[in-house]
C-alpha cells in the first residue's frame, strides 16, 4: 500500500520521473503473491491501483542501489540493518543509502493527533486483522508519504548519505 500511495503522490506532484518506488518485504513468506484483497480494496477506495502488485523479498541489489530504504516498523528496520551489515550484522551488501522508518519524517502534531501523543515505532502490519486495520494502516501511510514528500520538497532530505 505504501509504494502505491507514494507513486500516486509523485504523479500528482509531477515527480514520477524523478524517483523510483518499489515494494519488497523483509521476509519472502508472501513472495509471488498479489496484494491482499483487503489492501487492494482499501487502496482502490483511495484511488490507488494495487491490481498489478506482486509481493517479493528485498534483495542485496535493492540494498546496494537504493538511496533510501523505508521500513514500516522497527522489527523490519532492524532486520534490514542486519541484512545490510549495519551494526555488526551478518549481511554482505554495502549500503549506499539510508535505512529509515517510513514514519521518520512525521512531525508533531501529525502523529500526536493520530496516536494521542504516544510514541510511534512504525506502522503495524494489518495482515491477519479485520478490514478496519487496513484502513488505519493506509491512514498512517498517507501521513508518512506526505511527510516524506514534504521533506523532499523542502530539501530536508536530498538523497545524500551524508544527511
DSSP file (Angstrom, degrees, kcal/mol; ACC not computed):
  #  RESIDUE AA STRUCTURE BP1 BP2  ACC     N-H-->O    O-->H-N    N-H-->O    O-->H-N    TCO  KAPPA ALPHA  PHI   PSI    X-CA   Y-CA   Z-CA
    1    1 A X     >        0   0    0      0, 0.0     4,-2.4     0, 0.0     5,-0.2   0.000 360.0 360.0 360.0 -37.4    0.0    0.0    0.0
    2    2 A X  H  >  +     0   0    0      2,-0.2     4,-2.7     1,-0.2     5,-0.2   0.921 360.0  47.5 -65.1 -44.4    2.8    2.4    0.8
    3    3 A X  H  > S+     0   0    0      1,-0.2     4,-2.6     2,-0.2    -1,-0.2   0.914 112.9  49.9 -63.3 -41.5    4.5    2.1   -2.6
    4    4 A X  H  > S+     0   0    0      2,-0.2     4,-2.1     1,-0.2    -2,-0.2   0.908 112.1  47.1 -62.6 -42.7    1.2    2.6   -4.3
    5    5 A X  H  X S+     0   0    0     -4,-2.4     4,-2.3     2,-0.2    -2,-0.2   0.921 112.4  49.6 -66.2 -43.7    0.4    5.7   -2.3
    6    6 A X  H  X S+     0   0    0     -4,-2.7     4,-2.5     1,-0.2    -2,-0.2   0.925 110.4  50.4 -61.2 -43.8    3.8    7.2   -2.8
    7    7 A X  H  X S+     0   0    0     -4,-2.6     4,-2.3     1,-0.2    -1,-0.2   0.919 109.6  51.0 -59.9 -43.4    3.6    6.6   -6.6
    8    8 A X  H  X S+     0   0    0     -4,-2.1     4,-2.1     1,-0.2    -1,-0.2   0.914 112.3  46.6 -60.0 -43.4    0.2    8.3   -6.6
    9    9 A X  H  X S+     0   0    0     -4,-2.3     4,-1.6     2,-0.2    -1,-0.2   0.864 110.0  53.0 -69.5 -36.5    1.5   11.3   -4.8
   10   10 A X  H  X>S+     0   0    0     -4,-2.5     5,-3.1     2,-0.2     6,-0.7   0.912 109.7  48.7 -64.9 -41.7    4.6   11.5   -7.0
   11   11 A X  H ><5S+     0   0    0     -4,-2.3     3,-1.2     4,-0.2    -2,-0.2   0.931 109.1  53.2 -61.3 -45.5    2.4   11.6  -10.1
   12   12 A X  H 3<5S+     0   0    0     -4,-2.1    -1,-0.2     1,-0.3    -2,-0.2   0.831 112.7  44.3 -61.1 -32.3    0.2   14.3   -8.6
   13   13 A X  H 3<5S-     0   0    0     -4,-1.6    -1,-0.3    -5,-0.1    -2,-0.2   0.499 114.7-115.4 -88.7  -4.7    3.3   16.5   -7.9
   14   14 A X  T <<5S+     0   0    0     -3,-1.2    -3,-0.2    -4,-0.6     3,-0.2   0.752  86.2 114.6  76.7  23.8    4.8   15.8  -11.4
   15   15 A X    >>< +     0   0    0     -5,-3.1     3,-2.1    -6,-0.2     4,-0.9   0.296  28.4 111.7-108.2   7.6    7.7   14.0   -9.8
   16   16 A X  T 34 S+     0   0    0     -6,-0.7     3,-0.2     1,-0.3    -1,-0.1   0.765  79.7  50.9 -60.8 -25.5    7.1   10.4  -11.1
   17   17 A X  T 34 S+     0   0    0     -3,-0.2    -1,-0.3     1,-0.2    -2,-0.1   0.606 104.3  59.8 -84.8 -10.7   10.2   10.6  -13.4
   18   18 A X  T <4 S+     0   0    0     -3,-2.1     2,-0.3     1,-0.1    -2,-0.2   0.706 107.6  38.3 -88.0 -22.0   12.5   11.8  -10.5
   19   19 A X     <  -     0   0    0     -4,-0.9     2,-0.5    -3,-0.2    -1,-0.1  -0.960  62.2-146.7-135.1 146.6   12.0    8.8   -8.2
   20   20 A X        -     0   0    0     -2,-0.3     2,-0.5    -3,-0.1    -3,-0.1  -0.967  18.6-166.1-111.0 126.0   11.7    5.0   -8.4
   21   21 A X        +     0   0    0     -2,-0.5     2,-0.3   -18,-0.1    -2,-0.0  -0.950  11.3 173.1-115.3 127.0    9.5    3.5   -5.8
   22   22 A X        -     0   0    0     -2,-0.5     2,-0.4     2,-0.0    -2,-0.0  -0.897  22.4-138.7-129.5 160.2    9.5   -0.3   -5.2
   23   23 A X        +     0   0    0     -2,-0.3     2,-0.3    31,-0.1    31,-0.1  -0.979  29.7 156.0-122.1 130.5    7.9   -2.6   -2.7
   24   24 A X        -     0   0    0     -2,-0.4    33,-0.2    31,-0.1     2,-0.2  -0.984  30.6-131.8-152.4 143.2    9.7   -5.5   -1.1
   25   25 A X  B     -a   57   0A   0     31,-3.3    33,-3.2    -2,-0.3     3,-0.0  -0.548  17.4-128.7 -92.1 160.4    9.3   -7.4    2.1
   26   26 A X  S    S+     0   0    0     31,-0.2     2,-0.3    -2,-0.2    -1,-0.1   0.669  98.9  38.6 -80.9 -16.7   12.0   -8.3    4.6
   27   27 A X  S    S-     0   0    0     29,-0.1     3,-0.5    30,-0.0    -2,-0.1  -0.968  78.4-135.0-131.2 148.8   10.9  -12.0    4.5
   28   28 A X    >   +     0   0    0     -2,-0.3     3,-1.3     1,-0.2    29,-0.1   0.110  65.7 118.6 -92.6  23.3    9.7  -13.9    1.5
   29   29 A X  T 3  S+     0   0    0      1,-0.3    -1,-0.2    27,-0.1    28,-0.0   0.725  88.6  31.9 -66.8 -18.3    6.6  -15.6    3.0
   30   30 A X  T >  S+     0   0    0     -3,-0.5     3,-2.2     3,-0.1    25,-0.3   0.252  86.3 144.6-114.7  10.2    4.3  -13.9    0.5
   31   31 A X  T <  S+     0   0    0     -3,-1.3    25,-0.3     1,-0.3     3,-0.1  -0.206  70.4  17.1 -54.6 134.4    6.7  -13.7   -2.4
   32   32 A X  T 3  S+     0   0    0     23,-3.5    -1,-0.3     1,-0.3     2,-0.2   0.332 101.2 114.9  87.0  -7.0    5.0  -14.2   -5.8
   33   33 A X    <   -     0   0    0     -3,-2.2    22,-3.6     1,-0.1    -1,-0.3  -0.643  67.4-113.3 -96.4 152.7    1.5  -13.4   -4.4
   34   34 A X  B     -B   54   0B   0     -2,-0.2    20,-0.2    20,-0.2     3,-0.1  -0.261  51.0 -73.7 -71.8 169.2   -0.7  -10.5   -5.3
   35   35 A X        -     0   0    0     18,-0.7    -1,-0.2    15,-0.5     5,-0.1  -0.299  65.1 -86.1 -59.3 149.3   -1.5   -7.8   -2.7
   36   36 A X    >>  -     0   0    0      1,-0.1     4,-2.5    -3,-0.1     3,-0.6  -0.307  36.9-121.3 -58.0 139.3   -4.0   -8.9   -0.1
   37   37 A X  H 3> S+     0   0    0      1,-0.3     4,-2.4     2,-0.2     5,-0.2   0.835 113.3  52.8 -55.5 -35.3   -7.6   -8.4   -1.3
   38   38 A X  H 3> S+     0   0    0      2,-0.2     4,-2.3     1,-0.2    -1,-0.3   0.864 109.8  48.8 -69.3 -34.2   -8.4   -6.1    1.7
   39   39 A X  H <> S+     0   0    0     -3,-0.6     4,-2.6     2,-0.2     5,-0.2   0.918 111.4  49.5 -67.8 -43.2   -5.4   -4.0    0.8
   40   40 A X  H  X S+     0   0    0     -4,-2.5     4,-2.4     2,-0.2    10,-0.2   0.922 113.2  47.1 -60.3 -45.0   -6.4   -3.8   -2.8
   41   41 A X  H  X S+     0   0    0     -4,-2.4     4,-1.8    -5,-0.2    -2,-0.2   0.928 114.2  45.2 -65.6 -46.4  -10.0   -2.8   -1.8
   42   42 A X  H  X S+     0   0    0     -4,-2.3     4,-0.7     1,-0.2    -2,-0.2   0.914 114.5  48.9 -65.5 -42.1   -8.9   -0.1    0.7
   43   43 A X  H ><>S+     0   0    0     -4,-2.6     5,-2.6     1,-0.2     3,-1.2   0.917 108.3  53.9 -62.8 -42.9   -6.3    1.3   -1.7
   44   44 A X  H ><5S+     0   0    0     -4,-2.4     3,-1.7     1,-0.3    -1,-0.2   0.872 101.2  59.4 -60.6 -37.5   -8.9    1.4   -4.6
   45   45 A X  H 3<5S+     0   0    0     -4,-1.8    -1,-0.3     1,-0.3    -2,-0.2   0.769 109.9  44.7 -60.6 -23.7  -11.3    3.4   -2.4
   46   46 A X  T <<5S-     0   0    0     -3,-1.2    -1,-0.3    -4,-0.7    -2,-0.2   0.204 125.9 -98.6-107.6  14.0   -8.5    6.0   -2.2
   47   47 A X  T < 5S+     0   0    0     -3,-1.7     2,-0.5     1,-0.2    -3,-0.2   0.741  80.7 131.8  80.7  23.0   -7.6    6.0   -5.9
   48   48 A X      < -     0   0    0     -5,-2.6     2,-0.7    -8,-0.1    -1,-0.2  -0.939  47.1-146.8-112.0 126.3   -4.6    3.6   -5.6
   49   49 A X        +     0   0    0     -2,-0.5     3,-0.2   -45,-0.2    -9,-0.1  -0.823  29.7 159.8 -97.6 111.3   -4.3    0.7   -8.0
   50   50 A X    >   +     0   0    0     -2,-0.7     3,-1.6   -10,-0.2   -15,-0.5   0.206  41.7 111.3-108.1  12.7   -2.6   -2.4   -6.5
   51   51 A X  T 3  S+     0   0    0      1,-0.3    -1,-0.1   -11,-0.1   -11,-0.0   0.773  81.8  42.5 -63.3 -26.6   -4.1   -4.8   -9.0
   52   52 A X  T 3  S+     0   0    0     -3,-0.2    -1,-0.3   -18,-0.1     2,-0.1   0.398  85.6 124.1 -99.7   3.5   -0.7   -5.5  -10.6
   53   53 A X    <   -     0   0    0     -3,-1.6   -18,-0.7     1,-0.0     2,-0.4  -0.422  37.0-174.3 -68.0 134.4    1.3   -5.7   -7.3
   54   54 A X  B     -B   34   0B   0    -20,-0.2   -20,-0.2    -2,-0.1   -31,-0.1  -0.995  25.3-122.7-128.3 124.3    3.2   -8.9   -6.8
   55   55 A X        +     0   0    0    -22,-3.6   -23,-3.5    -2,-0.4     2,-0.3  -0.325  36.8 170.3 -66.5 145.1    5.0   -9.4   -3.4
   56   56 A X        -     0   0    0    -25,-0.3   -31,-3.3   -24,-0.1     2,-0.3  -0.977  33.3-108.1-150.4 161.7    8.7  -10.0   -3.4
   57   57 A X  B     -a   25   0A   0     -2,-0.3   -31,-0.2   -33,-0.2   -29,-0.1  -0.696  42.5-102.4 -91.1 143.8   11.5  -10.2   -0.9
   58   58 A X        -     0   0    0    -33,-3.2     2,-0.2    -2,-0.3    -1,-0.1  -0.335  41.4-150.0 -63.2 146.1   14.1   -7.4   -0.7
   59   59 A X     >  -     0   0    0      1,-0.1     4,-1.9    -3,-0.0     5,-0.1  -0.697  27.6-109.4-115.8 167.0   17.4   -8.3   -2.4
   60   60 A X  H  > S+     0   0    0     -2,-0.2     4,-2.3     1,-0.2     5,-0.2   0.881 120.7  57.1 -59.9 -38.1   21.1   -7.4   -1.9
   61   61 A X  H  > S+     0   0    0      1,-0.2     4,-2.5     2,-0.2    -1,-0.2   0.907 103.7  52.6 -61.4 -41.4   20.8   -5.4   -5.1
   62   62 A X  H  > S+     0   0    0      1,-0.2     4,-1.5     2,-0.2    -1,-0.2   0.939 111.4  46.4 -57.1 -47.2   17.9   -3.4   -3.7
   63   63 A X  H  < S+     0   0    0     -4,-1.9    33,-0.9     1,-0.2    34,-0.5   0.853 115.4  46.2 -66.8 -35.1   20.0   -2.5   -0.6
   64   64 A X  H  < S+     0   0    0     -4,-2.3    -1,-0.2    31,-0.2    -2,-0.2   0.871 119.5  37.6 -73.7 -37.1   23.1   -1.6   -2.7
   65   65 A X  H  < S+     0   0    0     -4,-2.5     2,-0.4    -5,-0.2    -2,-0.2   0.549  92.8  95.8 -98.5  -8.2   21.3    0.5   -5.3
   66   66 A X     <  -     0   0    0     -4,-1.5    31,-0.3    -5,-0.2    30,-0.2  -0.678  54.4-157.5 -91.5 135.4   18.6    2.4   -3.2
   67   67 A X  S    S+     0   0    0     -2,-0.4    31,-2.1     1,-0.3     2,-0.3   0.797  87.6  18.0 -73.6 -29.2   19.2    5.9   -1.9
   68   68 A X  E     -c   98   0C   0     29,-0.3     2,-0.5    -3,-0.1    -1,-0.3  -0.979  62.7-169.5-147.3 128.8   16.6    5.3    0.7
   69   69 A X  E     -c   99   0C   0     29,-3.2    31,-2.4    -2,-0.3     2,-0.5  -0.985  15.8-157.5-119.6 121.3   15.0    2.1    2.1
   70   70 A X  E     -c  100   0C   0     -2,-0.5     2,-0.4    29,-0.2    31,-0.2  -0.851   2.4-159.0-105.6 131.9   12.0    2.6    4.3
   71   71 A X  E     -c  101   0C   0     29,-2.9    31,-3.2    -2,-0.5    32,-0.3  -0.836  16.1-140.9-105.6 145.3   10.8    0.0    6.8
   72   72 A X  S    S+     0   0    0     -2,-0.4    51,-4.4    29,-0.2     2,-0.3   0.765  81.9   9.5 -78.1 -24.9    7.3    0.0    8.1
   73   73 A X  S  > S-     0   0    0     49,-0.3     4,-2.2     1,-0.1    49,-0.2  -0.936  80.7 -99.9-148.6 171.5    8.2   -0.9   11.7
   74   74 A X  H  > S+     0   0    0     47,-0.5     4,-2.8    -2,-0.3     5,-0.2   0.842 117.0  57.7 -65.6 -34.9   11.2   -1.2   14.0
   75   75 A X  H  > S+     0   0    0      1,-0.2     4,-1.9     2,-0.2    -1,-0.2   0.935 111.1  42.6 -61.1 -45.7   11.4   -5.0   13.7
   76   76 A X  H  > S+     0   0    0      2,-0.2     4,-2.5     1,-0.2    -2,-0.2   0.863 112.4  54.2 -69.2 -35.2   11.7   -4.7    9.9
   77   77 A X  H  X S+     0   0    0     -4,-2.2     4,-2.3     2,-0.2    -2,-0.2   0.924 109.2  48.1 -62.7 -44.0   14.2   -1.8   10.2
   78   78 A X  H  X S+     0   0    0     -4,-2.8     4,-2.2     2,-0.2    -2,-0.2   0.887 111.1  50.7 -63.4 -38.8   16.4   -4.0   12.5
   79   79 A X  H  X S+     0   0    0     -4,-1.9     4,-2.8     2,-0.2    -2,-0.2   0.904 109.8  49.9 -66.4 -40.9   16.2   -6.9   10.0
   80   80 A X  H  X S+     0   0    0     -4,-2.5     4,-1.9     2,-0.2     6,-0.2   0.903 109.7  51.3 -62.7 -40.9   17.2   -4.6    7.1
   81   81 A X  H  X>S+     0   0    0     -4,-2.3     5,-2.3     2,-0.2     4,-0.5   0.909 110.7  49.1 -62.6 -41.0   20.1   -3.3    9.2
   82   82 A X  H ><5S+     0   0    0     -4,-2.2     9,-2.1     1,-0.2     3,-1.3   0.945 111.0  48.8 -61.2 -49.1   21.2   -6.9    9.8
   83   83 A X  H 3<5S+     0   0    0     -4,-2.8    10,-0.5     1,-0.3     9,-0.3   0.817 112.2  50.7 -60.6 -29.9   20.9   -7.8    6.1
   84   84 A X  H 3<5S-     0   0    0     -4,-1.9    11,-0.3    -5,-0.2    -1,-0.3   0.505 113.6-115.9 -87.9  -5.4   22.9   -4.7    5.3
   85   85 A X  T X<5 +     0   0    0     -3,-1.3     3,-0.9    -4,-0.5     2,-0.3   0.625  62.7 150.8  80.6  12.0   25.7   -5.5    7.7
   86   86 A X  G > < +     0   0    0     -5,-2.3     3,-0.6     1,-0.2    -1,-0.3  -0.595  66.8  11.4 -78.6 137.3   25.0   -2.4    9.8
   87   87 A X  G 3  S-     0   0    0     -2,-0.3    -1,-0.2     1,-0.2    -2,-0.1   0.815 140.5 -51.1  68.1  31.3   25.9   -2.7   13.5
   88   88 A X  G <  S+     0   0    0     -3,-0.9    -1,-0.2     1,-0.2    -2,-0.2   0.605  91.8 159.1  84.2  11.5   27.8   -5.9   13.0
   89   89 A X    <   -     0   0    0     -3,-0.6    -1,-0.2    -8,-0.2    -6,-0.1  -0.181  49.6-119.5 -64.3 163.2   25.0   -7.7   11.1
   90   90 A X  S    S+     0   0    0     -4,-0.1    -7,-0.1     2,-0.0    -1,-0.1   0.532  73.1 117.1 -84.7  -6.9   26.0  -10.7    9.0
   91   91 A X        -     0   0    0     -9,-2.1    -7,-0.1   -10,-0.1    -8,-0.1  -0.196  51.7-152.9 -65.8 156.8   24.8   -9.2    5.7
   92   92 A X        +     0   0    0     -9,-0.3    -8,-0.1     2,-0.1    -1,-0.1   0.762  56.1 101.0-101.9 -30.0   27.2   -8.6    2.9
   93   93 A X  S    S-     0   0    0    -10,-0.5     2,-0.3     1,-0.1    -2,-0.0  -0.349  70.3-124.3 -70.8 134.8   25.9   -5.8    0.7
   94   94 A X        -     0   0    0     -2,-0.1     2,-0.5     1,-0.1    -1,-0.1  -0.577  27.1-127.6 -70.6 135.1   27.5   -2.4    1.2
   95   95 A X        +     0   0    0     -2,-0.3   -31,-0.2   -11,-0.3   -32,-0.1  -0.738  29.4 177.1 -88.2 124.1   24.7    0.1    1.9
   96   96 A X        +     0   0    0    -33,-0.9    -1,-0.2    -2,-0.5    65,-0.1   0.653  67.5  32.8 -97.1 -19.2   24.8    3.2   -0.4
   97   97 A X  S    S-     0   0    0    -34,-0.5     2,-0.3   -31,-0.3   -29,-0.3  -0.272  92.6 -75.3-118.2-156.2   21.7    4.8    1.0
   98   98 A X  E     -c   68   0C   0    -31,-2.1   -29,-3.2    -2,-0.1     2,-0.5  -0.829  22.6-146.4-113.4 147.3   19.8    5.2    4.2
   99   99 A X  E     +c   69   0C   0     -2,-0.3     2,-0.3   -31,-0.2   -29,-0.2  -0.955  36.6 154.2-106.8 126.0   17.6    2.8    6.1
  100  100 A X  E     -c   70   0C   0    -31,-2.4   -29,-2.9    -2,-0.5     2,-0.2  -0.961  46.9 -94.1-146.7 162.4   14.8    4.5    8.0
  101  101 A X  E >   -c   71   0C   0     -2,-0.3     3,-2.0   -31,-0.2   -29,-0.2  -0.545  34.9-123.5 -72.2 145.6   11.3    4.0    9.3
  102  102 A X  T 3  S+     0   0    0    -31,-3.2     3,-0.5     1,-0.3    46,-0.1   0.809 115.1  53.6 -57.6 -29.5    8.6    5.1    7.0
  103  103 A X  T >  S+     0   0    0    -32,-0.3     3,-1.8     1,-0.2    -1,-0.3   0.325  75.5 107.9 -88.0   7.0    7.4    7.3    9.8
  104  104 A X  T <  S+     0   0    0     -3,-2.0    -1,-0.2     1,-0.3    -2,-0.1   0.754  78.8  48.5 -60.0 -26.0   10.8    9.0   10.2
  105  105 A X  T 3  S+     0   0    0     -3,-0.5    -1,-0.3    -4,-0.2    -2,-0.1   0.425  81.3 118.6 -98.1   1.3    9.6   12.3    8.6
  106  106 A X    <   -     0   0    0     -3,-1.8     2,-0.4     4,-0.0    38,-0.1  -0.401  46.3-164.6 -63.4 143.2    6.4   12.6   10.7
  107  107 A X    >>  -     0   0    0     -2,-0.1     3,-1.8     0, 0.0     4,-0.6  -0.959  26.3 -68.2-127.4 147.8    6.4   15.7   12.7
  108  108 A X  T 34 S+     0   0    0     -2,-0.4     0, 0.0     1,-0.3     0, 0.0  -0.476 113.4  34.6 -60.7 144.8    4.2   16.7   15.7
  109  109 A X  T 3> S+     0   0    0     -2,-0.1     4,-3.2    -3,-0.0    -1,-0.3  -0.973 111.4  65.9 -92.8   7.5    1.3   17.4   15.7
  110  110 A X  H <> S+     0   0    0     -3,-1.8     4,-2.1     1,-0.2    -2,-0.2   0.957 111.7  31.5 -55.8 -57.9    0.6   14.8   13.0
  111  111 A X  H  X S+     0   0    0     -4,-0.6     4,-2.7     1,-0.2     6,-0.4   0.841 118.4  56.0 -74.8 -28.1    1.5   11.7   14.9
  112  112 A X  H  >>S+     0   0    0      2,-0.2     5,-1.2     1,-0.2     4,-1.2   0.929 110.2  45.3 -64.8 -43.3    0.4   13.1   18.2
  113  113 A X  H  <5S+     0   0    0     -4,-3.2     3,-0.2     3,-0.2    -2,-0.2   0.906 117.2  45.8 -64.5 -41.0   -3.1   13.9   16.8
  114  114 A X  H  <5S+     0   0    0     -4,-2.1    -2,-0.2    -5,-0.3    -1,-0.2   0.886 126.6  26.8 -70.1 -39.2   -3.2   10.4   15.2
  115  115 A X  H ><5S-     0   0    0     -4,-2.7     3,-1.1    -5,-0.2    -1,-0.2   0.239 108.1-107.9-113.7  13.1   -2.0    8.5   18.2
  116  116 A X  T 3<5S-     0   0    0     -4,-1.2    -3,-0.2     1,-0.2    -4,-0.2   0.813  79.8 -52.3  66.7  29.0   -3.0   10.6   21.2
  117  117 A X  T 3 <S+     0   0    0     -5,-1.2    -1,-0.2    -6,-0.4    -5,-0.2   0.359 100.2 138.8  92.1  -5.1    0.6   11.7   21.9
  118  118 A X    <   -     0   0    0     -3,-1.1    -1,-0.3    -6,-0.2     2,-0.2  -0.277  60.4 -98.4 -73.0 159.6    2.1    8.3   22.1
  119  119 A X        -     0   0    0      2,-0.0     2,-0.5    -4,-0.0    -1,-0.1  -0.548  35.2-146.3 -74.4 139.3    5.5    7.3   20.6
  120  120 A X        +     0   0    0     -2,-0.2     3,-0.1     1,-0.1    -9,-0.0  -0.941  21.0 179.5-113.2 123.3    5.2    5.6   17.2
  121  121 A X        -     0   0    0     -2,-0.5   -47,-0.5     1,-0.3     2,-0.3   0.452  65.6 -58.4 -95.8  -2.2    7.7    3.0   16.3
  122  122 A X        -     0   0    0    -49,-0.2     2,-0.6   -21,-0.1   -49,-0.3  -0.970  67.9 -55.4 155.0-168.7    6.2    2.3   12.9
  123  123 A X        -     0   0    0    -51,-4.4   -21,-0.1    -2,-0.3     3,-0.1  -0.934  54.0-124.2-110.3 117.8    3.1    1.3   11.1
  124  124 A X        -     0   0    0     -2,-0.6     2,-0.4     1,-0.1   -51,-0.0  -0.285  25.1-111.0 -63.6 143.3    1.6   -2.1   12.2
  125  125 A X        -     0   0    0      1,-0.1    -1,-0.1     2,-0.1     9,-0.1  -0.598  21.8-154.5 -71.3 126.1    1.1   -4.8    9.5
  126  126 A X    >   +     0   0    0     -2,-0.4     3,-2.2     7,-0.1     8,-0.2   0.581  52.4 123.0 -82.3  -7.5   -2.7   -5.2    9.0
  127  127 A X  T 3  S+     0   0    0      1,-0.3     3,-0.1     6,-0.1    -2,-0.1  -0.269  78.0  19.0 -57.6 135.3   -2.4   -8.8    7.8
  128  128 A X  T 3  S+     0   0    0      1,-0.3    -1,-0.3     0, 0.0     2,-0.2   0.447 108.2 101.1  84.9   0.5   -4.5  -11.2    9.9
  129  129 A X  S <  S-     0   0    0     -3,-2.2    -1,-0.3     1,-0.2    -3,-0.1  -0.515  81.4 -79.5-108.6 179.4   -6.6   -8.4   11.3
  130  130 A X    >>  -     0   0    0     -2,-0.2     3,-1.7    -3,-0.1     4,-0.6  -0.256  50.4 -96.3 -75.0 167.5  -10.1   -7.1   10.5
  131  131 A X  H >> S+     0   0    0      1,-0.3     4,-1.2     2,-0.2     3,-0.7   0.780 120.6  65.8 -57.4 -29.3  -10.7   -4.9    7.5
  132  132 A X  H 3> S+     0   0    0      1,-0.2     4,-2.6     2,-0.2    -1,-0.3   0.810  91.4  64.4 -63.5 -28.0  -10.6   -1.7    9.6
  133  133 A X  H <> S+     0   0    0     -3,-1.7     4,-2.5     1,-0.2    -1,-0.2   0.862  99.3  52.6 -63.8 -34.4   -6.9   -2.4   10.2
  134  134 A X  H <X S+     0   0    0     -3,-0.7     4,-2.2    -4,-0.6    -1,-0.2   0.879 109.7  48.8 -67.9 -37.3   -6.2   -1.9    6.5
  135  135 A X  H  X S+     0   0    0     -4,-1.2     4,-2.1     2,-0.2    -2,-0.2   0.928 112.9  46.7 -66.4 -45.8   -7.9    1.4    6.7
  136  136 A X  H  X S+     0   0    0     -4,-2.6     4,-1.9     2,-0.2    -2,-0.2   0.900 111.8  52.4 -62.7 -40.6   -6.0    2.5    9.7
  137  137 A X  H  X S+     0   0    0     -4,-2.5     4,-2.4     1,-0.2    -1,-0.2   0.932 110.6  46.2 -61.2 -46.3   -2.7    1.3    8.1
  138  138 A X  H  X S+     0   0    0     -4,-2.2     4,-2.5     1,-0.2    -1,-0.2   0.830 106.8  59.2 -69.6 -30.8   -3.4    3.3    5.0
  139  139 A X  H  X S+     0   0    0     -4,-2.1     4,-1.6     2,-0.2    -1,-0.2   0.941 111.0  42.0 -57.1 -46.3   -4.3    6.4    7.1
  140  140 A X  H  X S+     0   0    0     -4,-1.9     4,-2.6     2,-0.2    -2,-0.2   0.873 111.4  54.9 -70.6 -38.2   -0.8    6.2    8.6
  141  141 A X  H  X S+     0   0    0     -4,-2.4     4,-3.2     1,-0.2     5,-0.3   0.922 105.8  53.4 -60.2 -43.6    0.8    5.5    5.3
  142  142 A X  H  X S+     0   0    0     -4,-2.5     4,-2.3     1,-0.2    -1,-0.2   0.909 110.4  46.7 -59.9 -42.4   -0.8    8.6    3.8
  143  143 A X  H  X S+     0   0    0     -4,-1.6     4,-2.3     2,-0.2    -1,-0.2   0.924 114.6  47.2 -64.2 -43.7    0.6   10.8    6.6
  144  144 A X  H  X S+     0   0    0     -4,-2.6     4,-2.4     2,-0.2    -2,-0.2   0.902 112.5  49.0 -64.8 -41.5    4.1    9.2    6.3
  145  145 A X  H  X S+     0   0    0     -4,-3.2     4,-2.5     2,-0.2     5,-0.2   0.919 112.2  47.9 -65.0 -44.0    4.1    9.6    2.5
  146  146 A X  H  X S+     0   0    0     -4,-2.3     4,-2.2    -5,-0.3    -1,-0.2   0.905 112.1  49.8 -64.9 -40.2    3.1   13.2    2.6
  147  147 A X  H  X S+     0   0    0     -4,-2.3     4,-2.2     2,-0.2    -1,-0.2   0.903 110.8  49.8 -64.5 -41.2    5.7   13.9    5.3
  148  148 A X  H  X S+     0   0    0     -4,-2.4     4,-2.2     2,-0.2    -2,-0.2   0.937 112.1  46.9 -62.4 -46.7    8.4   12.2    3.2
  149  149 A X  H  X S+     0   0    0     -4,-2.5     4,-2.4     1,-0.2    -1,-0.2   0.853 109.9  53.7 -66.6 -33.3    7.5   14.2    0.1
  150  150 A X  H  X S+     0   0    0     -4,-2.2     4,-1.8     2,-0.2     6,-0.3   0.910 108.2  50.3 -64.1 -41.5    7.4   17.4    2.1
  151  151 A X  H  <>S+     0   0    0     -4,-2.2     5,-1.8     1,-0.2     6,-1.2   0.900 111.8  48.2 -62.6 -40.0   10.9   16.7    3.3
  152  152 A X  H ><5S+     0   0    0     -4,-2.2     3,-0.7     1,-0.2    -2,-0.2   0.900 111.7  49.3 -65.5 -40.6   12.0   16.1   -0.3
  153  153 A X  H 3<5S+     0   0    0     -4,-2.4    -1,-0.2     1,-0.2    -2,-0.2   0.774 113.9  44.8 -73.5 -25.5   10.4   19.3   -1.5
  154  154 A X  T 3<5S-     0   0    0     -4,-1.8    -1,-0.2    -5,-0.1    -2,-0.2   0.417 114.0-112.1 -98.3   1.7   11.9   21.5    1.2
  155  155 A X  T < 5S+     0   0    0     -3,-0.7    -3,-0.2    -4,-0.5     3,-0.2   0.599  78.6 129.8  81.0  10.3   15.4   20.0    0.9
  156  156 A X  S   <S+     0   0    0     -5,-1.8     2,-0.4    -6,-0.3    -4,-0.2   0.750  81.7  29.6 -69.0 -21.7   15.3   18.3    4.3
  157  157 A X        +     0   0    0     -6,-1.2    -2,-0.3    -9,-0.1    -1,-0.2  -0.969  63.4 172.9-137.9 122.9   16.4   15.1    2.6
  158  158 A X        -     0   0    0     -2,-0.4     3,-0.1     2,-0.2    -1,-0.1   0.493  55.5-105.3-107.7  -6.3   18.5   15.3   -0.6
  159  159 A X  S    S+     0   0    0      1,-0.4     2,-0.2   -92,-0.1   -61,-0.0   0.387  77.4 134.3  93.9  -4.0   19.3   11.6   -1.1
  160  160 A X    >   -     0   0    0      1,-0.1     3,-1.2   -63,-0.0    -1,-0.4  -0.577  58.9-139.3 -79.6 141.4   22.8   12.1    0.1
  161  161 A X  T 3  S+     0   0    0     -2,-0.2    -1,-0.1     1,-0.2   -64,-0.0   0.527  99.5  71.0 -75.6  -4.2   24.2    9.5    2.5
  162  162 A X  T 3         0   0    0      1,-0.2    -1,-0.2     0, 0.0    -2,-0.0   0.574 360.0 360.0 -85.8  -9.8   25.8   12.4    4.4
  163  163 A X    <         0   0    0     -3,-1.2    -1,-0.2     0, 0.0    -2,-0.1   0.468 360.0 360.0 -84.0 360.0   22.4   13.7    5.7
